[in-house]
Amino acid sequence: MRAIIIGAGIAGLAAALRLSQIGWDTLVIERAPQRRSGGYAVTFGGIGYDAAERMGILPDLQKKSFITEELVYHKPNGERRFSLTRETIAATTGPRSMTILRGDLETVLYERVRDHAEIRFGTSITAVDQDAHAVHVGLSDGTVEQADLLIGADGLHSATRALVFGPERDHLLDLEHKVAVYMLDKRPDAIAPGTTGTLSAGGRTVAVISVGDGRNVAFFGYRSGHARPGEGAATELHRIYGDLGWVVPEALAGLERAGSVYFDTVSQVVAPTWHRGRVVLLGDAAWCVTLFAGYGSSLAVGGADRLGAELDAHPGDIGAALTAWEKALRPEAERKQRLGRRVKGVYAPANPLLLWLTQLPLRLAALPAVRRYMIRRFIKG
Ligand SMILES: Cc1cc2nc3c(=O)[nH]c(=O)nc-3n(C[C@H](O)[C@H](O)[C@H](O)COP(=O)(O)OP(=O)(O)OC[C@H]3O[C@@H](n4cnc5c(N)ncnc54)[C@H](O)[C@@H]3O)c2cc1C
């Protein structure tokens, strides 16, 4: 059996690994000319964590994961508001969870799969045609590949989805925020190694994450009302955040030296079905739950693992395998989408009172008595 996988992100590489584990041949098509690195920090837990354990990659992921020593919330002038300790953060995420850079998660998958899959960089999907026996996939390098299954793991703006399921405008739900993330080549002095500093003011959030191994991430998330159509990342961020002090000027200056920037709207993908014939969507291409849910990478790996399990359980019957897979996965993906939509309302609030209220649970968690209770209850059991 052979699958063509569009996208060498977390979902695509996890699918290639899982399918190779059940004896499938895979061809992975990636638009980028080479592997991406770094990215942003993701919390990886839930079904992704369980799947990673089954797929045998958990020890490698744990080696690349990092622990945030302290999460400090600042006032716009840079003064500390309150902070969460390493133990409190661990208590809120639970024991079967880790924090890892998206690029490191991809690297672990890539290292495992590179000898078992053909990976073609600098190539995109251009056409899809399918019949009862096979799916034929046209590629930008002029070739046409044939397979039993096509997996569209090409992210939020999936070309596979546009070709097979209809235009993007029919599938995206705008959550009215924008996000920009990039690696900083220098840690601002005010951010201690291994800590994260964040501040939220006037519908804008900014955070600097020190991974602790010399790498640092700058994160900006803001309400779309601040954005102007067509404005590039540098102009937009300087205009929106230019009045803030603390580490913000240093973080903004780092943008000019950053290798790449993730800069996009925060949008969910709402698709009534994730499979059609021999074509299936996986990861953000199918259900993008957004950073507000903090669960997209977990769903991508968990979804890939379950896809492999269903294909293995339904040999020779792709339709039955995809139907069973979607039935199993959809409730959790939709639950996380609902969570993402709820968070949208309280993320980076413009109103100071709402900001105070949304930070209240975190402020409470920072209190020593509550912290001791959480550690007893969630870590020590
Ligand atoms: C700021 C931020 C914070 C996040 N935090 C968390 C978190 O804490 N926890 C969590 O679990 N998730 C988090 N997420 C979500 C998570 O990162 C994504 O859900 C996950 O990376 C999705 O992986 P994917 O492989 O489906 O898509 P992508 O990562 O978008 O990968 C798609 C791949 O397909 C390639 N591609 C695109 N188009 C084509 C084409 N036409 N042809 C060929 N290749 C193509 C792209 O180059 C890319 O390599 C966060 C996301 C953001 C933006």
The ligand as an SDF file (V2000), in Angstrom:
LIG
                    3D

 53 58  0  0  0  0  0  0  0  0999 V2000
    1.7620   30.4420   18.0620 C   0  0  0  0  0  0  0  0  0  0  0  0
    1.2370   29.0360   18.0950 C   0  0  0  0  0  0  0  0  0  0  0  0
    1.2270   28.3560   19.3070 C   0  0  0  0  0  0  0  0  0  0  0  0
    0.7690   27.0370   19.3520 C   0  0  0  0  0  0  0  0  0  0  0  0
    0.7610   26.3810   20.5500 N   0  0  0  0  0  0  0  0  0  0  0  0
    0.3730   25.0880   20.5990 C   0  0  0  0  0  0  0  0  0  0  0  0
    0.4120   24.3430   21.8260 C   0  0  0  0  0  0  0  0  0  0  0  0
    0.7700   24.8550   22.8850 O   0  0  0  0  0  0  0  0  0  0  0  0
    0.0730   23.0320   21.7830 N   0  0  0  0  0  0  0  0  0  0  0  0
   -0.3000   22.4110   20.6320 C   0  0  0  0  0  0  0  0  0  0  0  0
   -0.5550   21.2010   20.6650 O   0  0  0  0  0  0  0  0  0  0  0  0
   -0.3950   23.0760   19.4730 N   0  0  0  0  0  0  0  0  0  0  0  0
   -0.0680   24.3980   19.4210 C   0  0  0  0  0  0  0  0  0  0  0  0
   -0.1420   25.0970   18.2420 N   0  0  0  0  0  0  0  0  0  0  0  0
   -0.6920   24.4290   17.0460 C   0  0  0  0  0  0  0  0  0  0  0  0
    0.2990   23.5260   16.3670 C   0  0  0  0  0  0  0  0  0  0  0  0
    1.5280   24.1670   16.1720 O   0  0  0  0  0  0  0  0  0  0  0  0
   -0.2860   23.1100   15.0370 C   0  0  0  0  0  0  0  0  0  0  0  0
   -1.5780   22.5950   15.2460 O   0  0  0  0  0  0  0  0  0  0  0  0
    0.5570   22.0580   14.3810 C   0  0  0  0  0  0  0  0  0  0  0  0
    1.8670   22.5170   14.1500 O   0  0  0  0  0  0  0  0  0  0  0  0
   -0.0930   21.6830   13.0500 C   0  0  0  0  0  0  0  0  0  0  0  0
    0.7350   20.8740   12.3360 O   0  0  0  0  0  0  0  0  0  0  0  0
    0.3650   20.4970   10.8310 P   0  0  0  0  0  0  0  0  0  0  0  0
    1.4290   19.5440   10.4240 O   0  0  0  0  0  0  0  0  0  0  0  0
   -1.0580   20.0780   10.7470 O   0  0  0  0  0  0  0  0  0  0  0  0
    0.4610   21.8580   10.0080 O   0  0  0  0  0  0  0  0  0  0  0  0
    1.7020   22.8000    9.6900 P   0  0  0  0  0  0  0  0  0  0  0  0
    2.6180   22.9050   10.8350 O   0  0  0  0  0  0  0  0  0  0  0  0
    1.1300   24.0670    9.1440 O   0  0  0  0  0  0  0  0  0  0  0  0
    2.4880   22.0210    8.5340 O   0  0  0  0  0  0  0  0  0  0  0  0
    2.0430   22.0050    7.2030 C   0  0  0  0  0  0  0  0  0  0  0  0
    3.2100   21.6870    6.2950 C   0  0  0  0  0  0  0  0  0  0  0  0
    2.7290   21.6120    4.9570 O   0  0  0  0  0  0  0  0  0  0  0  0
    3.5580   22.3910    4.1160 C   0  0  0  0  0  0  0  0  0  0  0  0
    2.7260   22.8440    2.9930 N   0  0  0  0  0  0  0  0  0  0  0  0
    1.7960   23.8120    3.0000 C   0  0  0  0  0  0  0  0  0  0  0  0
    1.2200   23.9130    1.8000 N   0  0  0  0  0  0  0  0  0  0  0  0
    1.7900   22.9940    1.0040 C   0  0  0  0  0  0  0  0  0  0  0  0
    1.6230   22.6140   -0.3480 C   0  0  0  0  0  0  0  0  0  0  0  0
    0.7150   23.2250   -1.1420 N   0  0  0  0  0  0  0  0  0  0  0  0
    2.3830   21.6120   -0.8480 N   0  0  0  0  0  0  0  0  0  0  0  0
    3.3050   20.9870   -0.0690 C   0  0  0  0  0  0  0  0  0  0  0  0
    3.5070   21.3040    1.2230 N   0  0  0  0  0  0  0  0  0  0  0  0
    2.7560   22.2940    1.7590 C   0  0  0  0  0  0  0  0  0  0  0  0
    4.0710   23.5130    4.9930 C   0  0  0  0  0  0  0  0  0  0  0  0
    5.2560   24.0860    4.4810 O   0  0  0  0  0  0  0  0  0  0  0  0
    4.2950   22.7620    6.3050 C   0  0  0  0  0  0  0  0  0  0  0  0
    5.5510   22.1490    6.3770 O   0  0  0  0  0  0  0  0  0  0  0  0
    0.2780   26.4210   18.1680 C   0  0  0  0  0  0  0  0  0  0  0  0
    0.2790   27.1230   16.9570 C   0  0  0  0  0  0  0  0  0  0  0  0
    0.7360   28.4280   16.9220 C   0  0  0  0  0  0  0  0  0  0  0  0
    0.6970   29.1800   15.6150 C   0  0  0  0  0  0  0  0  0  0  0  0
  1  2  1  0
  2  3  1  0
  2 52  2  0
  3  4  2  0
  4  5  1  0
  4 50  1  0
  5  6  2  0
  6  7  1  0
  6 13  1  0
  7  8  2  0
  7  9  1  0
  9 10  1  0
 10 11  2  0
 10 12  1  0
 12 13  2  0
 13 14  1  0
 14 15  1  0
 14 50  1  0
 15 16  1  0
 16 17  1  0
 16 18  1  0
 18 19  1  0
 18 20  1  0
 20 21  1  0
 20 22  1  0
 22 23  1  0
 23 24  1  0
 24 25  2  0
 24 26  1  0
 24 27  1  0
 27 28  1  0
 28 29  2  0
 28 30  1  0
 28 31  1  0
 31 32  1  0
 32 33  1  0
 33 34  1  0
 33 48  1  0
 34 35  1  0
 35 36  1  0
 35 46  1  0
 36 37  1  0
 36 45  1  0
 37 38  2  0
 38 39  1  0
 39 40  1  0
 39 45  2  0
 40 41  1  0
 40 42  2  0
 42 43  1  0
 43 44  2  0
 44 45  1  0
 46 47  1  0
 46 48  1  0
 48 49  1  0
 50 51  2  0
 51 52  1  0
 52 53  1  0
M  END
$$$$
